[in-house]
Amino acid sequence: QLQLVESGGGLVQPGGSLKLSCAATGSTLDYYAVGWFRQLPGDEREGVACHSRTEGRAIYVDSAKGRFTISRDGTNIVYLQMNNLNPDDTGVYYCAAGAGRFRDCLTWTSDGGNWGQGTQVTVSS
């Protein structure tokens, strides 16, 4: 059974960078579309970045374009490099795999697929 564990969150000043990791166990991520999502208390979960190895491309929410990069390392790790962070990027960041079609990835919900427990990112001076 596929399990996902996020790490790499923390407190960073505006303009700083963080690199999040999502490690998979129990199965390979090779055939899954994967995505990163974030959520603030009381808000809906928002898709940030997604990647499909099959299609060989990534998609990003507009606010992440040019600042965030999603990538994979081997078969079981997915990264989210986040640069030039601002307070609006604060939230709990989750990774997910196989929760729907890749083209719909940014709108995936936790009703399906495989989700990690999240890692907190706080951008504040």
N, C-alpha and C positions, 0 to 999 in steps of 0.2 A: 504494500500500500504506500502510495506516494505521500511523503511528508515534507513540509517546507519550513525552514527556520531562517528568519531574518537576523541580521546583525549589522553593526556599524553606525547606528544612530547615536545622537548625542546633542550637546549644546554647541552652537557655533555662532559667531558674530555675523552680522549682515556683510555680504561680500565674500564670505568664506566658502569652503568646499567640504563635502563629505562624500564618502563612497560606501554605499550600502551593498551588502551581500545577501544572497538568498541561496542556501544550500539545500539540496534535495537528497533525500534518502528513500530507499524502498523501491525506487524505479528511476529510470533515466528520463531526463527532460527533453531528449532529442526530438521526440515527435510531438511535443506540446508547444503550442503558443504560450508565451509567458508574459506576465505584465507586472508592473508596479503601480500601486494605488496609495492614496493617502486620505486620511479622515481626521477632522477636528471634532471635538465633543459636540454633539448636537447637529452635526452636518452629515450629509450623505457622503459615502465613499466616492472618491473621484479618481478616475483613471489618469495616470501620469505618463507612462511609457509602456510600450508593448513590443515584443519581438517574435518573429516567426523564422525559425531556421529553415523551414520548408520553402517559404517565400523569399528568404534572404533579405528581409528588410525590417525596419522598425517604424513605429508611428508614435507620435507625441501629442500631448495636449498643447494647445498654443502657448500657454505660459511657460512650458518647459523647453520649447524649441530654442536651440542655440545655447542652452545652459546645461541640460541634462543629456546623458548618453547611457542607453541600456546596452549591455553586452553580455556575452556568455563566455565561460571558460570551461572547455571540455564538455562533458555531458550533463554535469550536475550542479553547476553554479551559475547564477545570474547576478549581474552587478547593475547598480544604478550610480553612475558618477554624477554628482550634483555640484555645479559651480555657480559662483555669483549668487549665492542664496540670499533670500530676503524674508522678512517675517511672514509673508503670505505662504511661504513653503512649509511653515510649521505644521506638524501633524504626526499621527501614527502612520508609518509606511508599511504596507503589506505587499508581499509578492503572491502571485497566483499563477496557476497553470491549468490549462484545459477547461476553463470555465465557460467556453463558448467559441464562436468563430473568431478567427484572428481579426477580421475586418471590424468586428463589433467589440474588440477587446476593451477599449476605453470605457465602455458602458457595462462591462461585466458586473454581476452582483455576486455576493457570497452565497447565494442560493445553490450554486453548483460549483463543480470543479474542486481544486485543492488550494487551500489558503494557509499561509503562515499565521503566526500569532501577532506579528507586527513589531516594529522597532520605532521608538520615539525620536523625532527630529524636532529640535527647538532652535529657531533662529532669533536671536535677541542680543542686544548690546547690554 
